Amino acid sequence: MTNKDISKQLFELVNKTEQTLRLYYNKQKWPSIFPTLAELAQLYTHTYQSAPNALHSYLNFNFQQLSPTTNLVVKKCILVCIISEGHGYSNNIRQELLVACLASFLCVKKESDKLLKAQPLTEQGKKIWKIRYQLAVKVLEHGGSVNKQATRMMSRLQPYCETLKSKRVAPLYDNTTLVVAIAQIIAMALVKTPTKSNTLASVVKKLYLSSYDEFTRDTLNKLSLQFSHFAVGCVTVYRGQKALLLQRNEKSQVICTFEDNKVDRLVKTQSSFEFEYRSISTADKHLLFKVWGHIEAQEIAPTEDSFEATYTVIEKLSRNSFASFRAIEKTIEPFPYIEQALQQAAKQYNREAQKGANIRHCLTMVGLNTASLLCQRVLVEQVISQLRHPFALNIWHKYQQLAQILATLTKQAYGQEYESILSPISAVVAFMLKHHDIDIKRFTCVSEQADSSTPYSLARLFGFMEFNTTQLNDYFSHHFDNSPPHTAFMQSEKEKDDSLSEEAKTFVAIKVLAMQWSSAHFTPTAWQHHVLQNQIKKFGWDSEMQLNDAILALSLHSMIE
C-alpha cells in the first residue's frame, strides 16, 4: 500500500464509522447493518496492520467533524485492534470483537451524543438508553447475523464495565466481553477528559490496580507493551511550536509542528524531547489524514502461521513406519524446540518420573512403536500452545483434563494404545483453534440434541454444538490418512450405537467423563451411560464410583460453572 493510499484509507475509516452509526435511524437500511458492520470491522483490521502509528495517534485526536459518539467508537475500535495485536488473535476473533464494539452504540447515537455533551435525556431517551444493547441485538438479528458472539458480548457488556470500574470482586468468565469492556472504559475516559494530560496512562493504571482478574491484568500489560512499539500521538514543543510525534525508530524520530491545530511542517530529528499525551481537537485534514502519506509506512508484518509447516512433519510421522530411532530424529529435525516438550512428555513413561536427557533418550524410553505417535502428539500440542485465543488457558486446561481422564481410565497404561487414543483428541483441538476459533466459549454446551442416540461431539466441551464435519473429514484425511484411531474418533462424533467400533466407544466414554467433570448441568443419556459402563469394565474398573474417586484424586483444574 502506498502512502497516498494510507491517507485515503484513514479518511474512509472514520467517515464510514460516522455513516454506519446513522444506519439505525433508517429502518429500510436494517438488513444491510450486519454486512456493513462486518465490512467496517475488516477495514479497521486492515488499517491497523498498514498504519498502526496513525491509529495509535488517533486516540489523542478529537475529530471536530465527527459526532462525540463517533469519536468514542473510533477510539474504542482502535483499542480493540491494539489489544488484539498484543494477544496475537486471529482476524476472525478481531472481526467479532470489532463488530461488538460498533454495535454497542448502534441504536443510541443520538442519546449518547447528548450524554457526552452533558445534556439531559428525555424520558423516552432514558428508556432507549437503558435497553440499548437489547435493541442492538434485535437489529443485528433482523439483518441476518448468524454468529451469536457479538450478541453474547453485548448482553454482558454493561455488568462487566460496572464490575471493572468498581473494586467489587466478581468472577468475569467471558474474556471476549472483557476485551470490549476494557476498550470501552478507556475510550470513554479519553473522550470525557479531553483537557487532562496522560489520561490513557492514568486509566490503564487505575484499571490494573483495581482488577483482581488475571486476564484483565494480562490484557492491560499487552496494551501497554504495544504503546512501546508505537509511541506516537504524544506532543512536545519544538523551537517554540507545538509538535506531534508521528514516528520513532532507534536513530531518529519524525514530528510535525502545528499552529492553531493545523499542520505547519514535518521535521526529522535526532534530538530528544519530553513528550506527554494530550488531546488535540481539530478538523484539519492534513493533520488527521494527509500527513501520514508523507512518512514511511510502519506496517505490522503478518504473523507466521506454523500450522501447515508442522503438519507436513506430522503427516510423515503418521504415514511412515520407522525402522530406527535415527529415522524419527531426522523427521523431527526442523523443530529443535521439540526436545524440551518431549522430555516432559516422556516423564510419564519413567517409573521415577524422570525426564529424558535428550531426544534419543526420550524415544528409547517409550519404545520404537510408540515413539512416532508421541512425537506426533507433542508437535500437535506445540501447535495448540502457539495459537492465540481469548480462552487459550481454559482450552489448555480442558485438553490436559482429557489427557488425565484418558490416563486414569486406562490405568496409566502409557504406550501405543494411550498415544493412539490421545493423538486424535490433540489433533481435533488444534483443528478447532484453527477453524472454530470464534465458536469457542469458556463453558460447556449442554443444549438438548434432537437425536439422543448420536454421541455428544467433543465440541460440546468447548462451548459449541459440533464441528464442521466436511472440514474435519478433509483435515483428518489430509494429515492422518489411514489412521484407525482418527477414523474411530470420527465415528464417535457422528455415527450411531449399532455402527460404532469398540475404539469409537472409548472416545464416547472419554467425552462423557470430561463433560461430567466440567459441567454441573450435563446428564448422560441412557445410551451414553451404557457405553460408559461397558468401557469402565473393559479397562478393569469395578465401578464408576471407583473410577470417579481416582479422577477426583488428580485434583483437576476446576471448570464447573
ROTILO-836384 format. One line per 3 residues: number of its first residue (from 1); their letters; for each residue x, y, z negated of C-alpha. Coordinates in nm, 3 decimals, padded with zeros to 5 digits, always signed. Last residue first. Layout:
N
NUM> A> X/Y/Z | ...
//
This chain:
561
561> EIM> -01.995/-02.343/-03.606 | -01.755/-02.628/-03.688 | -01.408/-02.563/-03.546
558> SHL> -01.191/-02.669/-03.839 | -00.838/-02.777/-03.740 | -00.822/-03.148/-03.819
555> SLA> -00.719/-03.258/-04.169 | -00.600/-03.599/-04.039 | -00.759/-03.772/-04.341
552> LIA> -01.102/-03.689/-04.198 | -01.017/-03.895/-03.889 | -00.940/-04.199/-04.109
549> DNL> -01.262/-04.147/-04.306 | -01.450/-04.120/-03.976 | -01.309/-04.455/-03.860
546> QME> -01.415/-04.628/-04.186 | -01.760/-04.469/-04.162 | -01.795/-04.589/-03.802
543> SDW> -01.745/-04.944/-03.922 | -01.501/-05.236/-03.943 | -01.253/-05.088/-03.696
540> GFK> -01.063/-05.322/-03.463 | -01.036/-05.123/-03.140 | -01.324/-05.310/-02.972
537> KIQ> -01.542/-05.272/-03.283 | -01.524/-04.890/-03.263 | -01.578/-04.909/-02.887
534> NQL> -01.900/-05.107/-02.935 | -02.027/-04.860/-03.197 | -01.951/-04.563/-02.969
531> VHH> -02.139/-04.714/-02.673 | -02.446/-04.777/-02.893 | -02.435/-04.421/-03.031
528> QWA> -02.420/-04.280/-02.678 | -02.728/-04.485/-02.580 | -02.923/-04.387/-02.892
525> TPT> -02.842/-04.021/-02.819 | -02.564/-03.851/-03.011 | -02.656/-03.561/-03.243
522> FHA> -02.467/-03.235/-03.199 | -02.564/-02.931/-03.408 | -02.283/-02.933/-03.666
519> SSW> -02.035/-02.919/-03.380 | -01.666/-02.993/-03.351 | -01.626/-03.328/-03.528
516> QMA> -01.938/-03.479/-03.374 | -01.845/-03.340/-03.032 | -01.498/-03.497/-03.051
513> LVK> -01.646/-03.833/-03.155 | -01.891/-03.829/-02.863 | -01.615/-03.734/-02.619
510> IAV> -01.386/-04.012/-02.748 | -01.668/-04.269/-02.723 | -01.753/-04.168/-02.364
507> FTK> -01.385/-04.194/-02.268 | -01.376/-04.548/-02.409 | -01.692/-04.624/-02.211
504> AEE> -01.504/-04.534/-01.891 | -01.238/-04.796/-01.973 | -01.506/-05.063/-02.022
501> SLS> -01.648/-04.977/-01.680 | -01.970/-04.780/-01.648 | -02.226/-04.895/-01.388
498> DDK> -02.503/-05.005/-01.624 | -02.471/-04.704/-01.854 | -02.489/-04.425/-01.599
495> EKE> -02.229/-04.246/-01.390 | -02.135/-03.878/-01.417 | -01.857/-03.782/-01.656
492> SQM> -01.764/-04.131/-01.778 | -01.716/-04.243/-01.418 | -01.479/-03.951/-01.356
489> FAT> -01.278/-04.065/-01.661 | -01.263/-04.420/-01.527 | -01.126/-04.296/-01.192
486> HPP> -00.863/-04.096/-01.382 | -00.765/-04.407/-01.581 | -00.751/-04.624/-01.261
483> SND> -00.508/-04.386/-01.078 | -00.548/-04.442/-00.703 | -00.493/-04.072/-00.626
480> FHH> -00.387/-03.858/-00.921 | -00.295/-03.522/-00.764 | -00.515/-03.495/-00.454
477> SFY> -00.784/-03.745/-00.555 | -00.809/-03.594/-00.905 | -00.831/-03.233/-00.781
474> DNL> -01.074/-03.318/-00.499 | -01.302/-03.503/-00.742 | -01.282/-03.211/-00.988
471> QTT> -01.369/-02.959/-00.716 | -01.670/-03.161/-00.599 | -01.790/-03.231/-00.954
468> NFE> -01.781/-02.867/-01.071 | -01.751/-02.938/-01.442 | -02.048/-02.963/-01.675
465> MFG> -02.267/-02.790/-01.934 | -02.049/-02.516/-02.081 | -01.893/-02.444/-02.423
462> FLR> -01.557/-02.621/-02.434 | -01.679/-02.946/-02.593 | -01.963/-02.952/-02.341
459> ALS> -01.709/-02.955/-02.055 | -01.620/-03.311/-02.166 | -01.945/-03.405/-01.991
456> YPT> -02.202/-03.582/-02.204 | -02.286/-03.928/-02.070 | -02.591/-03.976/-01.844
453> SSD> -02.854/-04.192/-02.019 | -03.023/-03.882/-02.163 | -03.117/-03.743/-01.821
450> AQE> -03.274/-03.396/-01.855 | -02.996/-03.251/-02.067 | -03.051/-03.081/-02.400
447> SVC> -02.828/-02.789/-02.486 | -02.539/-02.880/-02.716 | -02.266/-02.658/-02.568
444> TFR> -01.969/-02.630/-02.802 | -01.838/-02.304/-02.943 | -01.548/-02.087/-02.832
441> KID> -01.661/-02.039/-02.476 | -01.524/-02.148/-02.138 | -01.724/-02.054/-01.827
438> IDH> -01.492/-01.774/-01.710 | -01.187/-02.003/-01.695 | -01.371/-02.277/-01.505
435> HKL> -01.130/-02.343/-01.216 | -00.778/-02.301/-01.357 | -00.844/-02.348/-01.727
432> MFA> -01.079/-02.636/-01.648 | -00.824/-02.812/-01.427 | -00.567/-02.794/-01.710
429> VVA> -00.826/-02.943/-01.947 | -00.902/-03.210/-01.682 | -00.537/-03.314/-01.659
426> SIP> -00.498/-03.337/-02.039 | -00.801/-03.566/-02.057 | -00.690/-03.770/-01.753
423> SLI> -00.347/-03.836/-01.915 | -00.481/-03.913/-02.266 | -00.625/-04.251/-02.163
420> SEY> -00.316/-04.360/-01.965 | -00.088/-04.233/-02.243 | -00.266/-04.443/-02.510
417> EQG> -00.273/-04.753/-02.288 | +00.097/-04.723/-02.194 | +00.218/-04.679/-02.549
414> YAQ> +00.111/-04.547/-02.884 | -00.106/-04.790/-03.077 | -00.193/-04.522/-03.332
411> KTL> -00.499/-04.719/-03.447 | -00.662/-04.683/-03.100 | -00.942/-04.474/-03.253
408> TAL> -00.688/-04.274/-03.455 | -00.468/-04.192/-03.155 | -00.774/-04.097/-02.950
405> IQA> -00.904/-03.873/-03.230 | -00.559/-03.711/-03.254 | -00.539/-03.645/-02.878
402> LQQ> -00.893/-03.504/-02.869 | -00.814/-03.277/-03.165 | -00.500/-03.155/-02.992
399> YKH> -00.713/-03.057/-02.692 | -00.962/-02.885/-02.921 | -00.685/-02.690/-03.096
396> WIN> -00.537/-02.590/-02.757 | -00.874/-02.462/-02.635 | -00.919/-02.258/-02.956
393> LAF> -00.575/-02.103/-02.914 | -00.642/-02.013/-02.550 | -00.988/-01.863/-02.614
390> PHR> -00.917/-01.530/-02.441 | -00.721/-01.723/-02.173 | -00.365/-01.740/-02.044
387> LQS> -00.233/-02.046/-01.858 | +00.117/-02.133/-01.983 | +00.012/-02.373/-02.261
384> IVQ> -00.214/-02.574/-02.030 | +00.056/-02.602/-01.762 | +00.303/-02.721/-02.028
381> EVL> +00.045/-02.977/-02.140 | +00.028/-03.101/-01.780 | +00.405/-03.148/-01.780
378> VRQ> +00.390/-03.336/-02.113 | +00.118/-03.569/-01.981 | +00.304/-03.656/-01.663
375> CLL> +00.630/-03.708/-01.853 | +00.450/-03.949/-02.091 | +00.294/-04.136/-01.798
372> SAT> +00.637/-04.168/-01.630 | +00.791/-04.303/-01.953 | +00.520/-04.560/-02.037
369> NLG> +00.641/-04.848/-01.817 | +01.009/-04.760/-01.872 | +00.996/-04.766/-02.252
366> VMT> +00.888/-04.507/-02.508 | +01.221/-04.466/-02.689 | +01.414/-04.511/-02.363
363> LCH> +01.243/-04.203/-02.218 | +01.316/-03.985/-02.520 | +01.684/-04.095/-02.527
360> RIN> +01.721/-04.010/-02.159 | +01.566/-03.665/-02.214 | +01.789/-03.577/-02.509
357> AGK> +01.832/-03.647/-02.882 | +01.481/-03.789/-02.923 | +01.265/-03.671/-03.211
354> QAE> +01.242/-03.856/-03.539 | +00.901/-03.968/-03.657 | +01.062/-04.241/-03.875
351> RNY> +00.868/-04.509/-03.687 | +00.951/-04.345/-03.351 | +00.687/-04.344/-03.077
348> QKA> +00.515/-04.044/-03.234 | +00.840/-03.848/-03.201 | +00.832/-03.890/-02.819
345> AQQ> +00.601/-03.591/-02.775 | +00.832/-03.360/-02.972 | +01.142/-03.459/-02.775
342> LAQ> +00.945/-03.442/-02.452 | +00.847/-03.081/-02.525 | +01.211/-02.989/-02.593
339> EIY> +01.328/-03.155/-02.271 | +01.054/-03.009/-02.050 | +01.232/-02.673/-02.028
336> PFP> +01.465/-02.816/-01.760 | +01.175/-02.845/-01.515 | +01.315/-02.898/-01.163
333> EIT> +01.484/-03.222/-01.292 | +01.153/-03.401/-01.354 | +01.196/-03.637/-01.056
330> KEI> +01.568/-03.692/-01.119 | +01.500/-03.794/-01.479 | +01.237/-04.042/-01.358
327> ARF> +01.484/-04.202/-01.114 | +01.750/-04.217/-01.387 | +01.509/-04.402/-01.615
324> SAF> +01.507/-04.683/-01.364 | +01.281/-04.884/-01.130 | +01.011/-04.620/-01.107
321> SNR> +00.675/-04.698/-00.950 | +00.560/-04.387/-00.768 | +00.212/-04.237/-00.739
318> SLK> +00.159/-04.075/-01.080 | +00.510/-03.937/-01.128 | +00.531/-03.811/-00.770
315> EIV> +00.191/-03.641/-00.807 | +00.306/-03.482/-01.136 | +00.606/-03.334/-00.953
312> TYT> +00.383/-03.160/-00.697 | +00.157/-03.071/-00.989 | +00.423/-02.852/-01.148
309> AEF> +00.473/-02.649/-00.832 | +00.096/-02.613/-00.788 | +00.029/-02.475/-01.139
306> SDE> +00.338/-02.255/-01.176 | +00.147/-01.948/-01.054 | +00.385/-01.652/-01.053
303> TPA> +00.220/-01.344/-01.196 | +00.162/-01.076/-00.933 | +00.417/-00.792/-00.945
300> IEQ> +00.283/-00.476/-01.104 | +00.330/-00.186/-00.864 | +00.528/+00.122/-00.959
297> AEI> +00.479/+00.338/-00.650 | +00.745/+00.600/-00.580 | +00.615/+00.950/-00.618
294> HGW> +00.433/+01.184/-00.378 | +00.105/+00.994/-00.346 | +00.054/+01.008/-00.721
291> VKF> +00.040/+01.389/-00.698 | -00.265/+01.360/-00.473 | -00.506/+01.216/-00.728
288> LLH> -00.567/+01.394/-01.058 | -00.308/+01.673/-01.040 | -00.365/+01.747/-00.672
285> KDA> -00.742/+01.708/-00.710 | -00.754/+01.981/-00.974 | -01.076/+01.928/-01.176
282> TSI> -00.901/+01.959/-01.511 | -00.917/+01.889/-01.883 | -00.583/+01.763/-02.013
279> SRY> -00.590/+01.560/-02.337 | -00.269/+01.538/-02.539 | -00.021/+01.252/-02.580
276> EFE> +00.309/+01.391/-02.700 | +00.654/+01.412/-02.545 | +00.990/+01.537/-02.672
273> FSS> +01.223/+01.568/-02.379 | +01.543/+01.412/-02.245 | +01.710/+01.539/-01.927
270> QTK> +01.767/+01.301/-01.637 | +01.534/+01.491/-01.408 | +01.305/+01.455/-01.108
267> VLR> +01.074/+01.756/-01.090 | +00.741/+01.792/-00.907 | +00.583/+02.136/-00.870
264> DVK> +00.290/+02.360/-00.972 | +00.000/+02.123/-01.026 | -00.315/+02.283/-01.172
261> NDE> -00.415/+02.275/-01.540 | -00.396/+02.654/-01.565 | -00.028/+02.610/-01.480
258> FTC> +00.137/+02.275/-01.408 | +00.477/+02.112/-01.409 | +00.513/+01.761/-01.273
255> IVQ> +00.748/+01.508/-01.426 | +00.960/+01.228/-01.280 | +01.203/+01.047/-01.505
252> SKE> +01.561/+00.933/-01.479 | +01.813/+00.655/-01.534 | +01.629/+00.368/-01.706
249> NRQ> +01.294/+00.441/-01.543 | +01.011/+00.687/-01.606 | +00.716/+00.806/-01.403
246> LLL> +00.445/+01.068/-01.415 | +00.527/+01.266/-01.731 | +00.319/+01.585/-01.737
243> AKQ> +00.474/+01.930/-01.778 | +00.366/+02.253/-01.944 | +00.590/+02.542/-01.841
240> GRY> +00.859/+02.731/-02.037 | +01.150/+02.560/-01.871 | +00.990/+02.216/-01.907
237> VTV> +00.745/+02.169/-02.198 | +00.603/+01.825/-02.277 | +00.301/+01.612/-02.194
234> CGV> +00.215/+01.241/-02.206 | +00.048/+01.065/-01.914 | +00.324/+00.808/-01.875
231> AFH> +00.493/+00.550/-02.097 | +00.434/+00.266/-01.852 | +00.626/-00.035/-01.989
228> SFQ> +00.615/+00.094/-02.349 | +00.244/+00.155/-02.301 | +00.201/-00.214/-02.219
225> LSL> +00.352/-00.304/-02.558 | +00.088/-00.101/-02.740 | -00.192/-00.296/-02.569
222> KNL> -00.018/-00.625/-02.649 | +00.000/-00.532/-03.018 | -00.365/-00.422/-03.016
219> TDR> -00.463/-00.757/-02.864 | -00.261/-00.952/-03.123 | -00.429/-00.757/-03.402
216> TFE> -00.774/-00.827/-03.259 | -00.693/-01.197/-03.208 | -00.581/-01.232/-03.572
213> DYS> -00.894/-01.071/-03.719 | -00.844/-00.897/-04.053 | -00.872/-00.552/-03.900
210> SLY> -00.839/-00.224/-04.092 | -00.467/-00.176/-04.030 | -00.488/-00.259/-03.660
207> LKK> -00.794/-00.043/-03.595 | -00.633/+00.257/-03.768 | -00.307/+00.214/-03.577
204> VVS> -00.488/+00.188/-03.243 | -00.696/+00.496/-03.334 | -00.392/+00.704/-03.424
201> ALT> -00.180/+00.601/-03.126 | -00.458/+00.694/-02.882 | -00.538/+01.021/-03.058
198> NSK> -00.181/+01.144/-03.006 | -00.289/+01.510/-03.004 | -00.637/+01.627/-03.105
195> TPT> -00.816/+01.858/-02.862 | -01.001/+01.580/-02.678 | -01.149/+01.420/-02.993
192> KVL> -01.477/+01.267/-02.872 | -01.348/+01.136/-02.539 | -01.032/+00.970/-02.673
189> AMA> -01.219/+00.828/-02.976 | -01.488/+00.680/-02.748 | -01.222/+00.518/-02.529
186> IIQ> -01.057/+00.358/-02.835 | -01.385/+00.218/-02.970 | -01.498/+00.095/-02.626
183> AIA> -01.168/-00.078/-02.545 | -01.174/-00.263/-02.879 | -01.537/-00.367/-02.819
180> VVL> -01.461/-00.493/-02.464 | -01.168/-00.707/-02.587 | -01.371/-00.830/-02.887
177> TTN> -01.655/-00.940/-02.658 | -01.411/-01.168/-02.475 | -01.277/-01.295/-02.808
174> DYL> -01.614/-01.422/-02.928 | -01.558/-01.552/-03.281 | -01.569/-01.238/-03.493
171> PAV> -01.599/-01.358/-03.853 | -01.679/-01.077/-04.099 | -01.461/-00.890/-04.347
168> RKS> -01.601/-00.537/-04.370 | -01.345/-00.261/-04.334 | -01.567/-00.083/-04.084
165> KLT> -01.483/+00.021/-03.729 | -01.423/-00.339/-03.618 | -01.752/-00.455/-03.773
162> ECY> -01.954/-00.180/-03.605 | -01.798/-00.248/-03.266 | -01.871/-00.622/-03.301
159> PQL> -02.230/-00.553/-03.407 | -02.280/-00.335/-03.095 | -02.109/-00.564/-02.844
156> RSM> -02.283/-00.891/-02.929 | -02.569/-00.890/-02.674 | -02.340/-00.709/-02.430
153> MRT> -02.082/-00.988/-02.434 | -02.346/-01.255/-02.373 | -02.489/-01.062/-02.079
150> AQK> -02.144/-01.026/-01.924 | -02.071/-01.398/-01.967 | -02.404/-01.520/-01.831
147> NVS> -02.296/-01.579/-01.474 | -02.581/-01.581/-01.225 | -02.645/-01.209/-01.182
144> GGH> -02.938/-01.184/-00.942 | -03.003/-00.810/-00.949 | -03.305/-00.850/-01.174
141> ELV> -03.080/-01.044/-01.413 | -02.841/-00.750/-01.421 | -03.127/-00.506/-01.484
138> KVA> -03.262/-00.713/-01.774 | -02.916/-00.745/-01.931 | -02.868/-00.367/-01.906
135> LQY> -03.204/-00.308/-02.077 | -03.107/-00.542/-02.361 | -02.781/-00.347/-02.399
132> RIK> -02.955/-00.010/-02.415 | -03.220/-00.118/-02.669 | -03.146/+00.150/-02.931
129> WIK> -03.053/+00.410/-02.670 | -03.390/+00.364/-02.497 | -03.578/+00.415/-02.823
126> KGQ> -03.373/+00.723/-02.908 | -03.436/+00.867/-02.561 | -03.811/+00.823/-02.605
123> ETL> -03.794/+01.016/-02.932 | -03.589/+01.284/-02.756 | -03.213/+01.285/-02.806
120> PQA> -03.021/+01.567/-02.974 | -02.720/+01.730/-02.803 | -02.365/+01.671/-02.930
117> KLL> -02.226/+01.682/-02.572 | -02.128/+01.314/-02.606 | -02.481/+01.241/-02.732
114> KDS> -02.639/+01.417/-02.435 | -02.421/+01.237/-02.181 | -02.501/+00.905/-02.351
111> EKK> -02.875/+00.965/-02.316 | -02.840/+01.050/-01.946 | -02.608/+00.754/-01.876
108> VCL> -02.827/+00.513/-02.070 | -02.910/+00.227/-01.834 | -02.561/+00.139/-01.706
105> FSA> -02.367/+00.224/-02.019 | -02.280/-00.138/-02.115 | -02.289/-00.248/-01.750
102> LCA> -01.950/-00.095/-01.664 | -01.768/-00.257/-01.953 | -01.948/-00.593/-01.907
99> VLL> -01.849/-00.592/-01.537 | -01.492/-00.511/-01.644 | -01.471/-00.809/-01.880
96> EQR> -01.609/-01.047/-01.617 | -01.367/-00.921/-01.350 | -01.068/-00.946/-01.583
93> INN> -01.163/-01.310/-01.651 | -01.176/-01.390/-01.280 | -00.853/-01.200/-01.211
90> SYG> -00.671/-01.428/-01.455 | -00.560/-01.302/-01.796 | -00.196/-01.224/-01.874
87> HGE> -00.267/-01.102/-02.228 | -00.094/-00.770/-02.170 | -00.247/-00.740/-01.823
84> SII> -00.592/-00.799/-01.970 | -00.529/-00.535/-02.237 | -00.423/-00.278/-01.976
81> CVL> -00.718/-00.354/-01.746 | -00.957/-00.339/-02.045 | -00.808/-00.001/-02.139
78> ICK> -00.863/+00.122/-01.782 | -01.228/+00.010/-01.796 | -01.287/+00.202/-02.121
75> KVV> -01.117/+00.514/-01.989 | -01.332/+00.515/-01.674 | -01.643/+00.444/-01.887
72> LNT> -01.577/+00.744/-02.114 | -01.511/+00.985/-01.828 | -01.827/+00.852/-01.662
69> TPS> -02.020/+00.918/-01.982 | -01.892/+01.277/-02.007 | -02.004/+01.346/-01.647
66> LQQ> -01.741/+01.385/-01.377 | -01.617/+01.700/-01.203 | -01.429/+01.807/-01.517
63> FNF> -01.224/+01.487/-01.521 | -01.084/+01.476/-01.875 | -00.737/+01.332/-01.848
60> NLY> -00.538/+01.163/-02.125 | -00.652/+00.806/-02.048 | -00.598/+00.892/-01.682
57> SHL> -00.220/+00.876/-01.742 | -00.234/+00.499/-01.786 | -00.436/+00.479/-01.462
54> ANP> -00.167/+00.666/-01.267 | +00.118/+00.459/-01.416 | -00.064/+00.135/-01.329
51> ASQ> -00.086/+00.220/-00.958 | -00.088/-00.100/-00.746 | -00.196/-00.358/-01.006
48> YTH> -00.428/-00.115/-01.182 | -00.589/-00.023/-00.851 | -00.651/-00.388/-00.765
45> TYL> -00.820/-00.462/-01.099 | -01.027/-00.142/-01.096 | -01.139/-00.216/-00.738
42> QAL> -01.242/-00.568/-00.839 | -01.457/-00.426/-01.117 | -01.612/-00.188/-00.862
39> EAL> -01.704/-00.478/-00.633 | -01.855/-00.676/-00.921 | -02.051/-00.373/-01.040
36> TPF> -02.180/-00.310/-00.688 | -02.282/-00.676/-00.647 | -02.466/-00.650/-00.983
33> ISP> -02.643/-00.323/-00.901 | -02.765/-00.402/-00.548 | -03.097/-00.557/-00.657
30> WKQ> -03.158/-00.251/-00.880 | -03.125/+00.004/-00.599 | -03.502/+00.033/-00.540
27> KNY> -03.533/+00.117/-00.910 | -03.340/+00.441/-00.863 | -03.238/+00.566/-01.210
24> YLR> -03.028/+00.255/-01.267 | -02.800/+00.343/-00.976 | -02.659/+00.653/-01.150
21> LTQ> -02.377/+00.469/-01.331 | -02.262/+00.332/-00.996 | -02.219/+00.679/-00.844
18> ETK> -01.993/+00.802/-01.126 | -01.782/+00.484/-01.113 | -01.763/+00.513/-00.735
15> NVL> -01.620/+00.864/-00.780 | -01.351/+00.749/-01.023 | -01.233/+00.460/-00.805
12> EFL> -01.259/+00.631/-00.466 | -01.028/+00.914/-00.576 | -00.777/+00.662/-00.715
9> QKS> -00.794/+00.463/-00.391 | -00.736/+00.771/-00.179 | -00.427/+00.869/-00.379
6> IDK> -00.298/+00.512/-00.361 | -00.348/+00.503/+00.016 | -00.124/+00.810/+00.054
3> NTM> +00.147/+00.633/-00.147 | +00.136/+00.343/+00.098 | +00.000/+00.000/+00.000
//
